[in-house]
Amino acid sequence: MVRPPCGPTVTWTLTRPCRRVGAGRSPREALAHLGGTPEDVIRTRQYLVAAEHADAVGAVHGEVFGAILPASTMVVVAALLDDRWLVEVELDAVID
């Protein structure tokens, strides 16, 4: 399992133009930084602060991983570390 360079999780907001990893990287950019691609992702976890965001998060997830179909879990949680965050996404990838 490879973790992105910005920390233990990949985080993006619900708005498509703002999908960014901690240091200003999108999930694709974080994977590329490590020499990987979305096709290397074997599992994702999506933590939402409100169930009402599930459709939007699922749609964005589908844009990136729809043809790849990694194992995926979506969970509603009480809060995330930063109150401004609506969703946190973890990616597990195998990068050779």
C-alpha positions as CSV (number, residue, x, y, z in Angstrom):
1,M,0.0,0.0,0.0
2,V,1.4,3.4,-1.0
3,R,0.2,6.6,0.8
4,P,0.2,10.0,-0.9
5,P,3.2,12.3,-0.1
6,C,1.0,14.8,1.7
7,G,0.0,12.6,4.6
8,P,-2.0,9.5,5.4
9,T,-5.1,10.5,3.4
10,V,-6.1,12.1,0.1
11,T,-8.7,14.8,0.7
12,W,-10.8,16.6,-1.9
13,T,-13.9,18.8,-1.6
14,L,-17.2,18.2,-3.3
15,T,-16.7,20.8,-6.0
16,R,-14.9,19.3,-9.1
17,P,-12.5,22.2,-9.7
18,C,-11.3,22.0,-6.1
19,R,-10.4,18.3,-5.9
20,R,-7.0,18.7,-4.3
21,V,-4.6,16.8,-2.0
22,G,-3.1,18.6,1.0
23,A,-0.2,20.2,-0.9
24,G,-2.4,21.3,-3.8
25,R,-2.4,18.0,-5.7
26,S,-5.5,16.2,-7.1
27,P,-5.7,12.5,-6.5
28,R,-4.3,11.9,-10.0
29,E,-1.4,14.3,-9.4
30,A,-0.6,12.6,-6.0
31,L,-0.6,9.2,-7.7
32,A,1.5,10.6,-10.6
33,H,4.0,12.1,-8.1
34,L,4.5,8.6,-6.8
35,G,4.8,7.1,-10.3
36,G,1.2,5.7,-10.4
37,T,-2.1,6.2,-12.1
38,P,-5.7,5.7,-11.1
39,E,-5.5,2.2,-12.5
40,D,-3.0,1.4,-9.7
41,V,-5.7,2.1,-7.0
42,I,-7.1,-1.1,-5.5
43,R,-9.2,0.4,-2.7
44,T,-10.8,3.7,-1.8
45,R,-12.5,4.9,1.4
46,Q,-14.8,7.9,1.5
47,Y,-15.7,9.6,4.8
48,L,-18.6,12.0,4.6
49,V,-19.9,14.3,7.3
50,A,-23.4,14.2,5.9
51,A,-25.2,11.4,4.0
52,E,-26.8,14.0,1.7
53,H,-23.4,14.4,0.0
54,A,-23.2,10.7,-1.0
55,D,-24.5,11.1,-4.5
56,A,-22.1,14.0,-5.3
57,V,-19.2,12.2,-3.9
58,G,-20.1,9.0,-5.7
59,A,-20.4,10.9,-9.0
60,V,-16.9,12.4,-8.6
61,H,-15.5,9.0,-7.6
62,G,-17.1,7.5,-10.7
63,E,-15.5,10.1,-12.9
64,V,-12.1,9.0,-11.7
65,F,-12.5,5.3,-11.0
66,G,-15.7,4.2,-12.9
67,A,-13.9,2.0,-15.4
68,I,-11.3,0.8,-12.8
69,L,-13.7,-0.4,-10.1
70,P,-11.5,-0.5,-7.0
71,A,-13.0,-1.9,-3.8
72,S,-14.7,1.1,-2.2
73,T,-16.4,2.0,1.1
74,M,-18.4,5.1,1.9
75,V,-19.0,5.9,5.5
76,V,-20.8,8.8,7.3
77,V,-18.8,10.1,10.3
78,A,-19.6,12.7,13.0
79,A,-16.8,15.0,11.9
80,L,-13.4,15.3,10.2
81,L,-10.3,16.8,11.6
82,D,-10.9,20.2,9.9
83,D,-14.5,21.5,10.2
84,R,-14.3,22.9,6.6
85,W,-13.9,19.5,5.1
86,L,-17.0,17.7,3.8
87,V,-15.4,14.6,2.6
88,E,-12.1,12.8,3.1
89,V,-10.9,10.1,0.7
90,E,-8.2,7.5,1.2
91,L,-6.7,5.7,-1.7
92,D,-4.7,2.5,-1.5
93,A,-2.6,1.8,-4.5
94,V,0.0,-0.8,-5.6
95,I,2.7,1.0,-7.6
96,D,5.6,-1.0,-8.9
